[in-house]
Amino acid sequence: MPLVDSHCHLQSEAFDADREAVIGRALDTLEWLVTIGDSLESSRRGVALNRERLYAAVGIHPHHAVQLDDATLDAIRALAGERGVVAVGEIGLDYYYEYSPRASQRIAFERQLALAVDIAMPIIVHCRDAYEDIVPVLDAVHTRLAGGVMHCFSGSPAFAERCLAWGLHVSFAGNVTFKKADDLREAARAVPIDRILVETDSPYLAPQPLRGQRCEPLYVEHTARLLADIKGVPFDEFCARTTANARRVFRVEGPVPAAEGPARA
């Protein structure tokens, strides 16, 4: 299937019992995957999983923003240079849980944005209930970014338009399939197909009809089928076009030997 899971957390402890089986099922069916770091340790574990068709992103999630000191930022910079690392992320703001103070989140976000600009690497952005505060931050830096993704989109159609103006792609996860997610489906209608990515955010947000189960990358098909219907295009075409989008964002030219890593612009 010409389809990519552009955002999963395969290093999560939820996969400790059967990680290789989960990866095997995914790579038997999907073209490739990106496993995402949310702390220094998870970023390291994600990089350690790198292999052909399995890439990584490295970064400090807003939940862990208080952990971002100079040494941690230097470590993320070093990891970003490892073979198979395709983005800085996930980074951003989360005011829903506020596991880290808002001020710490903003500082960590801005420092990692500066890192991404410095190393010319795309970003993966997390934003939950923080739309007003994220706007001025990205307004100030978007012209210097090497592209990126607003992941697991949960905002309004107007916020989707703002993301597009920043040059970001918009990624939809399983929550767009939930019965009451009419607002997310409306946002998906507003995003051009050449700017859409598809993800699972596994082990979270299993799509309908699997809601409540542990999510895994293979389940991205359910979300892609719903989005293809929303966009009014055949499923195979939707897969091909969104996979082309993912290649463009992450600068992955195609499945390559692990020793070579992904091609970059």
Secondary structure as GFF3:
##gff-version 3
##sequence-region A 1 265
A	DSSP	beta_strand	4	8	.	.	.	ID=ss1
A	DSSP	three_ten_helix	13	15	.	.	.	ID=ss2
A	DSSP	alpha_helix	19	29	.	.	.	ID=ss3
A	DSSP	beta_strand	32	36	.	.	.	ID=ss4
A	DSSP	alpha_helix	40	48	.	.	.	ID=ss5
A	DSSP	beta_strand	54	58	.	.	.	ID=ss6
A	DSSP	three_ten_helix	62	67	.	.	.	ID=ss7
A	DSSP	alpha_helix	70	80	.	.	.	ID=ss8
A	DSSP	beta_strand	85	94	.	.	.	ID=ss9
A	DSSP	alpha_helix	102	119	.	.	.	ID=ss10
A	DSSP	beta_strand	123	128	.	.	.	ID=ss11
A	DSSP	alpha_helix	131	141	.	.	.	ID=ss12
A	DSSP	three_ten_helix	142	144	.	.	.	ID=ss13
A	DSSP	beta_strand	148	150	.	.	.	ID=ss14
A	DSSP	alpha_helix	157	165	.	.	.	ID=ss15
A	DSSP	beta_strand	169	172	.	.	.	ID=ss16
A	DSSP	three_ten_helix	174	177	.	.	.	ID=ss17
A	DSSP	alpha_helix	182	190	.	.	.	ID=ss18
A	DSSP	three_ten_helix	193	195	.	.	.	ID=ss19
A	DSSP	beta_strand	196	198	.	.	.	ID=ss20
A	DSSP	three_ten_helix	217	219	.	.	.	ID=ss21
A	DSSP	alpha_helix	220	231	.	.	.	ID=ss22
A	DSSP	alpha_helix	235	250	.	.	.	ID=ss23
###
